[in-house]
Amino acid sequence: MIISSVIDSTVIATFLISATLFGSWFTFWYKTNLARTERERAYVCTLLSSSITSTCSIPLVYTLLTNGGDLTEILAYRTWTVIATTFFMTFLITDLVIGVVLYPNKIELLTGWIHHITYLGVLTWAIHNQFTAVFIMMCSLELPTFILALGSVRSQLRRDYIFATTFLITRILFHAYAIKCAWFMKPYGPVVIALSAFFPVHCFWFYGFIKQQIRLAAKRKQELLTNKQSQRKRSKQPSLHIQPNITSITTSSKTTIKKTSILRNNTTNNATSKYLSSPTPSFHQSPPVSVH
C-alpha cells in the first residue's frame, strides 16, 4: 500500500509512537538532571532525532554513490522512508512544544520557528508526492547535527573540527552532488528546486561557522599573549623585592659597624680623659710602664 497523505493511519500511528518516544527520552534526561542547562535541554531531542535519521540515510547514500548518481533508483517508493520521515516531522513538532516551555531562549525565529514550520510543509509535500526516499537520503546531512548535539549536551565531547569536516562533506559537497544528480534526472524539476532551496542556507551557516572559528582563534591568541606578558612581569617581581632587602642589610651592617667604631672611640677617649684628670700618681701607683 502506498502512503501519500499525512492523515494516513500509518502516519498517525507513527506520529503517536514517535511523540511518546521523544517525550520519554526528554523526560529521562530532564528528571535525572542529565540535562542541566538550557542549552543541554535544547539538544536532547535533537540528539535522538539526528542519530536515527542519519543512520537511516546510509543505505540510500550508498545506493546513489554506487549506481553512478542515478536518482531515479532512489525515487522508488519505500514505506519505511515514509515512517522515517514522519519520525522527523514528529521531532520538529516536539522540539517546538517542549522548547517553548523548557528552553524558550533556544527557539529562535529563523532556526526554530521558520526552519521547523518550513520543513513540516516540505515534508508534507514529499509524502504526498512520494519523494520521502530522497529526503531520507538527504538526512545524511544530519550527521554534523548529531555531532553538534553531542557536544552540546556534553561539552567535553565537543569537537569543532569534526563538526566542520562532516558539515563540509555532507551539507556542501554531497548536497551539491545530489543537486547535480537531480538536474541530470530532470532539469528544473521539483526535486532540483527543493534541494536547491536549502543549499544556500547551508553555505551561509558554514560561512558563519568559519567566521566564528577565526574570531575564537584570534581570542585564544590574544589570551595566550596576555598570559605570557603576565608571567614575565611575575618573574621580574622577586628580583625587585630582593634588591631593597640587600640594600637594607648592607646599610644596616654599615650602621652597626659605624656605631661599634664610635662606641670604641668613646670608650678610649673617656678612659684617657679620666686618667689625665686624676692627681699625679705615686711611684707604686704608676701606670704599668716601667720608669727605670
C-alpha positions as CSV (number, residue, x, y, z in Angstrom):
1,M,0.0,0.0,0.0
2,I,1.3,3.4,-1.0
3,I,1.1,6.2,1.7
4,S,0.5,9.6,0.2
5,S,-1.2,11.6,3.0
6,V,-0.2,12.8,6.4
7,I,-3.6,11.7,7.7
8,D,-3.0,8.1,6.7
9,S,-3.4,5.7,9.6
10,T,0.3,4.6,9.4
11,V,1.5,8.2,9.6
12,I,-0.8,8.9,12.5
13,A,0.3,5.8,14.4
14,T,4.0,6.6,13.7
15,F,3.4,10.1,15.0
16,L,1.9,8.9,18.2
17,I,4.6,6.4,18.8
18,S,7.4,8.9,18.0
19,A,5.9,11.6,20.2
20,T,5.8,9.1,23.1
21,L,9.4,8.2,22.4
22,F,10.6,11.8,22.3
23,G,8.6,12.6,25.4
24,S,10.1,9.7,27.3
25,W,13.6,10.4,26.1
26,F,13.4,14.1,27.1
27,T,11.8,13.3,30.5
28,F,14.5,10.9,31.3
29,W,17.2,13.4,30.7
30,Y,15.3,16.2,32.4
31,K,14.2,14.3,35.6
32,T,17.6,12.6,36.1
33,N,19.3,16.0,35.8
34,L,21.4,14.8,32.9
35,A,20.4,17.9,31.0
36,R,21.2,20.7,33.5
37,T,21.4,23.9,31.4
38,E,19.0,25.3,28.9
39,R,21.5,24.6,26.0
40,E,21.7,20.9,27.0
41,R,17.9,20.6,27.2
42,A,17.6,22.2,23.8
43,Y,19.7,19.4,22.1
44,V,18.3,16.4,23.9
45,C,15.6,15.6,21.3
46,T,18.0,16.7,18.5
47,L,20.5,14.1,19.6
48,L,18.0,11.3,19.3
49,S,16.5,12.5,16.0
50,S,19.8,13.1,14.2
51,S,21.3,9.8,15.3
52,I,18.3,7.8,13.9
53,T,17.7,9.8,10.7
54,S,21.4,9.9,9.7
55,T,21.6,6.2,10.3
56,C,18.5,5.6,8.1
57,S,20.2,7.5,5.3
58,I,23.2,5.2,4.9
59,P,21.7,2.6,2.5
60,L,20.3,5.3,0.2
61,V,23.5,7.3,0.2
62,Y,25.4,4.1,-0.6
63,T,23.0,3.3,-3.5
64,L,23.4,6.8,-5.0
65,L,27.2,6.6,-4.8
66,T,27.4,3.2,-6.3
67,N,24.9,3.5,-9.1
68,G,26.6,6.3,-10.9
69,G,24.3,9.0,-9.4
70,D,21.1,7.7,-10.8
71,L,18.5,9.4,-8.7
72,T,15.5,7.5,-10.3
73,E,16.5,4.4,-8.3
74,I,16.3,6.4,-5.1
75,L,12.8,7.7,-6.0
76,A,11.4,4.2,-6.0
77,Y,8.7,4.1,-3.3
78,R,9.7,2.6,0.1
79,T,7.2,2.6,3.0
80,W,9.9,2.7,5.6
81,T,11.1,6.1,4.3
82,V,7.6,7.5,4.9
83,I,7.8,6.2,8.5
84,A,11.3,7.7,9.0
85,T,10.0,11.0,7.5
86,T,7.1,11.0,9.9
87,F,9.5,10.4,12.8
88,F,11.5,13.5,11.8
89,M,8.3,15.6,11.5
90,T,7.3,14.5,15.0
91,F,10.7,15.7,16.2
92,L,10.1,19.2,14.7
93,I,6.7,19.5,16.4
94,T,8.0,18.1,19.7
95,D,11.0,20.4,19.7
96,L,8.8,23.4,19.4
97,V,6.3,22.3,22.0
98,I,8.9,21.4,24.6
99,G,11.1,24.3,23.7
100,V,8.5,26.9,24.3
101,V,8.2,25.7,27.9
102,L,11.7,24.5,28.9
103,Y,14.2,26.2,26.6
104,P,12.5,29.2,25.1
105,N,15.7,31.2,24.6
106,K,17.0,28.5,22.2
107,I,13.9,28.5,20.0
108,E,15.0,31.3,17.7
109,L,12.8,32.8,14.9
110,L,14.9,31.6,11.9
111,T,16.5,28.4,13.1
112,G,13.5,27.5,15.2
113,W,10.0,28.5,14.1
114,I,10.7,29.3,10.4
115,H,13.0,26.4,9.9
116,H,10.7,23.8,11.6
117,I,7.5,25.0,10.1
118,T,9.0,25.2,6.6
119,Y,10.3,21.6,6.9
120,L,6.9,20.4,8.0
121,G,5.3,21.9,4.9
122,V,8.0,20.5,2.6
123,L,7.8,17.0,4.1
124,T,4.0,17.0,3.9
125,W,4.5,17.7,0.2
126,A,7.2,15.0,0.0
127,I,4.8,12.4,1.4
128,H,2.1,13.4,-0.9
129,N,4.4,13.2,-4.0
130,Q,6.3,10.1,-2.8
131,F,9.6,11.9,-2.5
132,T,10.4,10.7,1.0
133,A,13.2,8.4,-0.1
134,V,15.1,11.5,-1.4
135,F,14.5,13.2,1.9
136,I,15.8,10.3,4.0
137,M,18.8,10.1,1.7
138,M,19.5,13.7,2.4
139,C,19.2,13.0,6.2
140,S,22.9,12.2,5.9
141,L,23.1,16.0,6.4
142,E,22.0,15.3,10.0
143,L,25.4,13.8,10.8
144,P,27.0,17.2,11.7
145,T,23.8,17.9,13.6
146,F,24.4,14.8,15.7
147,I,28.0,15.9,16.4
148,L,26.8,19.3,17.4
149,A,24.1,17.9,19.7
150,L,26.6,15.5,21.3
151,G,29.0,18.4,22.0
152,S,26.1,20.5,23.3
153,V,24.7,18.0,25.9
154,R,28.3,17.2,27.0
155,S,30.8,19.9,26.4
156,Q,33.8,17.6,26.9
157,L,32.7,15.8,23.7
158,R,32.7,18.9,21.6
159,R,34.9,18.7,18.5
160,D,34.6,21.7,16.2
161,Y,37.0,20.3,13.6
162,I,34.9,17.1,13.3
163,F,31.7,19.1,13.0
164,A,33.3,21.3,10.3
165,T,34.6,18.3,8.4
166,T,31.3,16.5,8.4
167,F,29.4,19.7,7.6
168,L,31.6,20.3,4.6
169,I,31.3,16.7,3.3
170,T,27.6,16.3,3.8
171,R,25.9,19.7,3.7
172,I,28.1,21.2,1.0
173,L,29.8,18.5,-1.2
174,F,27.2,15.8,-1.0
175,H,24.3,18.2,-1.2
176,A,25.9,19.8,-4.4
177,Y,26.3,16.3,-5.8
178,A,22.6,15.4,-5.1
179,I,21.5,18.6,-6.9
180,K,23.7,17.6,-9.9
181,C,22.1,14.1,-9.9
182,A,18.6,15.6,-9.7
183,W,19.4,18.0,-12.5
184,F,20.5,15.2,-14.8
185,M,17.3,13.3,-14.0
186,K,15.0,16.3,-14.7
187,P,16.3,19.9,-15.1
188,Y,14.1,22.4,-13.1
189,G,12.2,19.5,-11.7
190,P,10.6,19.6,-8.2
191,V,13.4,17.7,-6.6
192,V,16.0,20.1,-8.1
193,I,14.1,23.1,-6.8
194,A,13.6,21.5,-3.3
195,L,17.3,20.6,-3.0
196,S,18.5,23.9,-4.3
197,A,16.3,25.9,-2.0
198,F,18.1,24.8,1.2
199,F,21.6,24.7,-0.3
200,P,22.3,28.5,0.1
201,V,21.2,28.3,3.8
202,H,23.9,25.6,4.4
203,C,26.5,27.7,2.7
204,F,25.6,30.7,4.8
205,W,25.8,28.6,8.0
206,F,29.2,27.3,7.1
207,Y,30.4,30.8,6.3
208,G,29.2,31.9,9.8
209,F,30.9,28.9,11.4
210,I,34.2,29.8,9.7
211,K,33.9,33.4,10.9
212,Q,33.2,32.2,14.4
213,Q,36.3,29.9,14.4
214,I,38.5,32.8,13.1
215,R,37.2,35.0,15.9
216,L,37.8,32.4,18.6
217,A,41.3,31.7,17.3
218,A,42.1,35.4,17.5
219,K,40.7,35.5,21.0
220,R,42.8,32.5,22.1
221,K,45.9,34.0,20.6
222,Q,45.3,37.3,22.5
223,E,44.7,35.4,25.8
224,L,47.9,33.5,25.3
225,L,49.8,36.7,24.6
226,T,48.3,38.3,27.7
227,N,49.3,35.2,29.9
228,K,52.9,35.3,28.6
229,Q,53.2,39.0,29.5
230,S,51.7,38.4,32.9
231,Q,54.2,35.6,33.5
232,R,57.1,37.8,32.5
233,K,56.0,40.5,34.9
234,R,55.7,38.0,37.8
235,S,59.2,36.6,37.0
236,K,60.7,40.1,37.4
237,Q,59.0,40.9,40.6
238,P,61.1,38.7,43.0
239,S,64.4,40.4,42.0
240,L,62.8,43.8,42.6
241,H,61.9,42.6,46.1
242,I,65.3,41.2,46.9
243,Q,67.3,44.3,45.9
244,P,65.8,46.5,48.6
245,N,66.5,43.8,51.2
246,I,70.1,43.6,50.2
247,T,70.4,47.3,50.3
248,S,68.8,47.4,53.7
249,I,71.1,44.7,55.0
250,T,74.1,46.4,53.7
251,T,73.1,49.8,55.1
252,S,72.3,48.1,58.4
253,S,75.7,46.4,58.5
254,K,77.4,49.7,57.8
255,T,75.4,51.4,60.5
256,T,76.3,48.7,63.0
257,I,80.0,48.9,62.2
258,K,79.9,52.6,62.4
259,K,78.2,52.5,65.8
260,T,80.6,50.0,67.1
261,S,83.6,52.1,66.0
262,I,82.1,55.2,67.6
263,L,81.4,53.3,70.8
264,R,85.1,52.1,71.0
265,N,86.4,55.6,70.3
266,N,84.2,57.0,73.0
267,T,85.4,54.4,75.5
268,T,89.0,55.1,74.7
269,N,88.5,58.8,75.0
270,N,86.7,58.5,78.3
271,A,89.4,56.4,79.8
272,T,92.2,58.8,78.6
273,S,90.3,61.8,80.0
274,K,89.7,60.1,83.3
275,Y,93.4,59.2,83.6
276,L,94.7,62.7,82.7
277,S,92.3,64.4,85.0
278,S,93.3,62.3,88.0
279,P,96.1,63.5,90.6
280,T,99.8,62.7,89.9
281,P,100.3,59.1,90.9
282,S,102.9,57.9,93.4
283,F,105.7,55.6,92.2
284,H,103.9,52.5,93.3
285,Q,100.7,53.8,91.6
286,S,102.4,54.4,88.3
287,P,101.0,53.1,85.1
288,P,102.1,49.7,84.1
289,V,105.1,51.0,82.2
290,S,108.5,50.8,84.0
291,V,110.2,54.1,84.5
292,H,113.6,52.5,85.2
